[in-house]
Amino acid sequence: MTRKKIQIKKIDNIAARQVAFSKRRKGLFKKAKELAILCDAEIGLLVFSASGKLFDYASSSVQGLLEKHSSVHSENLPNLNEPSVEFQLESNIRAKLNEEVEKKRHELRQMKGEELQGLGLEELKKLEKSLLGGLSRVAEMMDGRNAELICDIGRKVDLLIEENQRLNQLKVEKMAYQTHNMQGHSSESIVNNSQDYDSSDTSLKLGLSFLEH
């Protein structure tokens, strides 16, 4: 007759749970002791019950096993006193960048005429060539800017000339308009005077004719 297989799950009955804990704990410790004797192994077990009570077993000493475990664990940890590979790489990159920056600053000071004491003839010629090339590029840039400025001034002068011509044309048209109005008023005065003279002459003739009759 085969032994009935127990389903592994939490035992709901508290009394039955305590009995099972006690039996299985003793069996676990027994198996651990056998394993330590048969295989010459160092074994340590710590078991806490549901109520928080501690049960332990050690083939030698629990404290000794814990110290040994801490020692082995600390050996496997990386040494914090030694810089990591990433830190070393970052430090090397930073050092190269600082070196490059300092080199460029030194070159800039030499181009300003400073720190030239340690340079040889070839180095001075090379520096002179570099400066002449830079001056040439600056001169080209200045010529371009001057040409743009001259073109801009020329455009402004043309605009001023056109505006002046437009104002002169308006002035001429205004003067012509005023002259035309003055001429119109003069002609009207002459016509009115002529009409007044004709009416006076007619009245005089009528008076003379009346006297004759």
C-alpha positions as CSV (number, residue, x, y, z in Angstrom):
1,M,0.0,0.0,0.0
2,T,1.5,3.3,-1.2
3,R,1.8,6.3,1.2
4,K,-0.6,9.1,0.5
5,K,1.1,12.1,-1.0
6,I,0.5,15.3,1.0
7,Q,-0.4,18.5,-0.9
8,I,2.1,21.2,-0.1
9,K,0.1,24.2,1.1
10,K,-0.4,26.1,4.3
11,I,-2.0,24.1,7.0
12,D,-5.1,25.9,8.2
13,N,-5.5,24.2,11.6
14,I,-3.1,25.8,14.1
15,A,-2.5,22.7,16.2
16,A,-1.8,20.6,13.2
17,R,0.5,23.3,11.8
18,Q,2.6,23.3,15.1
19,V,2.9,19.5,15.1
20,A,4.0,19.5,11.4
21,F,6.5,22.2,12.1
22,S,8.0,20.3,15.0
23,K,8.3,17.0,13.2
24,R,9.7,18.5,10.0
25,R,12.2,20.7,11.8
26,K,13.6,17.8,13.6
27,G,13.8,15.8,10.4
28,L,15.5,18.8,8.6
29,F,18.1,19.1,11.4
30,K,18.7,15.3,11.3
31,K,19.3,15.4,7.5
32,A,21.7,18.3,7.9
33,K,23.7,16.5,10.5
34,E,23.9,13.4,8.3
35,L,25.0,15.5,5.4
36,A,27.7,17.2,7.5
37,I,29.1,13.8,8.7
38,L,28.9,12.0,5.4
39,C,30.3,14.7,3.3
40,D,32.5,16.6,5.8
41,A,30.6,19.7,5.1
42,E,30.0,22.8,7.2
43,I,26.3,23.3,7.6
44,G,24.4,25.9,9.5
45,L,20.6,26.3,9.7
46,L,18.4,29.1,11.2
47,V,14.7,28.4,11.5
48,F,12.1,30.8,12.8
49,S,8.7,29.6,13.8
50,A,5.5,31.4,13.0
51,S,5.6,33.0,16.5
52,G,9.2,34.2,15.9
53,K,11.0,31.6,18.0
54,L,14.5,30.7,16.7
55,F,15.8,27.2,16.2
56,D,19.3,26.7,14.9
57,Y,21.7,23.9,14.0
58,A,25.4,24.1,13.1
59,S,27.9,21.4,12.4
60,S,30.6,23.4,14.2
61,S,29.5,26.9,15.4
62,V,26.8,29.2,14.2
63,Q,28.9,32.3,15.0
64,G,31.9,30.8,13.2
65,L,29.9,30.0,10.1
66,L,28.5,33.5,10.0
67,E,31.9,35.0,10.3
68,K,33.2,32.7,7.5
69,H,30.2,33.7,5.3
70,S,30.9,37.4,5.8
71,S,34.6,37.0,5.0
72,V,33.9,35.1,1.8
73,H,31.2,37.5,0.8
74,S,33.4,40.5,1.3
75,E,36.2,38.9,-0.8
76,N,33.7,38.6,-3.7
77,L,32.8,42.3,-3.5
78,P,34.8,44.8,-5.6
79,N,37.5,46.6,-3.8
80,L,36.2,50.1,-3.3
81,N,39.7,51.5,-2.8
82,E,40.6,50.6,-6.4
83,P,39.1,52.8,-9.1
84,S,36.7,51.1,-11.6
85,V,37.5,50.7,-15.3
86,E,34.8,53.3,-16.1
87,F,36.3,55.8,-13.7
88,Q,39.8,55.2,-15.1
89,L,38.6,55.7,-18.6
90,E,36.8,58.9,-17.7
91,S,39.8,60.2,-15.9
92,N,42.0,59.5,-18.9
93,I,39.6,61.3,-21.3
94,R,39.4,64.2,-18.9
95,A,43.2,64.4,-18.7
96,K,43.6,64.3,-22.5
97,L,41.0,67.1,-22.9
98,N,42.7,69.3,-20.3
99,E,46.0,68.7,-22.1
100,E,44.5,69.6,-25.4
101,V,42.9,72.8,-24.0
102,E,46.2,73.8,-22.4
103,K,48.0,73.2,-25.7
104,K,45.6,75.5,-27.6
105,R,45.9,78.2,-24.9
106,H,49.7,78.0,-25.3
107,E,49.4,78.3,-29.1
108,L,47.0,81.3,-28.7
109,R,49.5,83.1,-26.4
110,Q,52.3,82.5,-28.9
111,M,50.1,84.0,-31.7
112,K,49.8,87.0,-29.4
113,G,53.5,87.3,-29.2
114,E,53.9,85.7,-25.8
115,E,56.0,82.7,-24.5
116,L,58.3,82.7,-27.6
117,Q,61.5,82.2,-25.7
118,G,61.7,78.4,-26.3
119,L,60.9,78.4,-30.0
120,G,63.5,77.6,-32.6
121,L,63.9,79.2,-36.1
122,E,61.7,76.7,-37.8
123,E,59.0,77.0,-35.2
124,L,59.1,80.8,-35.5
125,K,58.8,80.6,-39.3
126,K,55.9,78.2,-38.9
127,L,54.2,80.6,-36.5
128,E,54.9,83.6,-38.8
129,K,53.3,81.7,-41.7
130,S,50.3,80.9,-39.7
131,L,49.9,84.5,-38.6
132,L,50.3,85.7,-42.2
133,G,47.6,83.3,-43.3
134,G,45.3,84.5,-40.6
135,L,46.0,88.1,-41.5
136,S,45.2,87.4,-45.1
137,R,41.9,85.8,-44.2
138,V,41.1,88.8,-42.0
139,A,41.9,91.2,-44.8
140,E,39.7,89.2,-47.2
141,M,36.9,89.3,-44.7
142,M,37.4,93.1,-44.3
143,D,37.4,93.7,-48.0
144,G,34.1,91.8,-48.3
145,R,32.5,93.7,-45.5
146,N,33.8,97.0,-47.0
147,A,32.4,96.1,-50.4
148,E,29.0,95.3,-48.8
149,L,29.1,98.6,-46.9
150,I,29.9,100.6,-50.1
151,C,27.1,98.9,-52.0
152,D,24.7,99.6,-49.2
153,I,25.8,103.3,-49.2
154,G,25.3,103.4,-53.0
155,R,21.8,102.1,-52.7
156,K,20.9,104.7,-50.1
157,V,22.3,107.5,-52.3
158,D,20.3,106.3,-55.2
159,L,17.2,106.3,-53.0
160,L,17.9,109.8,-51.9
161,I,18.4,111.0,-55.5
162,E,15.1,109.4,-56.5
163,E,13.3,111.0,-53.5
164,N,14.8,114.4,-54.3
165,Q,13.7,114.1,-58.0
166,R,10.2,113.2,-56.9
167,L,10.0,116.2,-54.5
168,N,11.3,118.5,-57.3
169,Q,8.6,117.1,-59.7
170,L,5.9,117.7,-57.1
171,K,7.2,121.3,-56.6
172,V,7.1,122.0,-60.4
173,E,3.6,120.6,-60.7
174,K,2.5,122.7,-57.7
175,M,3.9,125.9,-59.3
176,A,2.3,125.1,-62.6
177,Y,-1.0,124.5,-60.9
178,Q,-0.8,127.8,-59.0
179,T,0.2,129.7,-62.3
180,H,-2.7,128.2,-64.1
181,N,-5.1,129.3,-61.4
182,M,-3.7,132.8,-61.4
183,Q,-4.1,133.0,-65.2
184,G,-7.7,131.8,-65.0
185,H,-8.6,134.6,-62.5
186,S,-6.9,137.3,-64.7
187,S,-8.9,136.3,-67.8
188,E,-12.2,136.3,-65.8
189,S,-11.4,139.9,-64.6
190,I,-10.8,141.1,-68.2
191,V,-14.1,139.6,-69.4
192,N,-16.0,141.2,-66.5
193,N,-14.4,144.6,-67.1
194,S,-15.4,144.3,-70.8
195,Q,-19.0,143.5,-70.0
196,D,-19.2,146.5,-67.6
197,Y,-17.9,148.8,-70.3
198,D,-20.4,147.6,-72.8
199,S,-23.3,148.1,-70.5
200,S,-22.1,151.7,-69.6
201,D,-21.8,152.5,-73.3
202,T,-25.3,151.3,-74.0
203,S,-26.8,153.3,-71.2
204,L,-25.1,156.5,-72.5
205,K,-26.4,155.9,-76.0
206,L,-30.0,155.5,-74.7
207,G,-29.7,158.8,-72.7
208,L,-28.5,160.7,-75.8
209,S,-31.3,159.3,-77.9
210,F,-33.9,160.3,-75.3
211,L,-32.6,163.9,-75.2
212,E,-32.8,164.2,-79.0
213,H,-36.4,163.3,-79.1
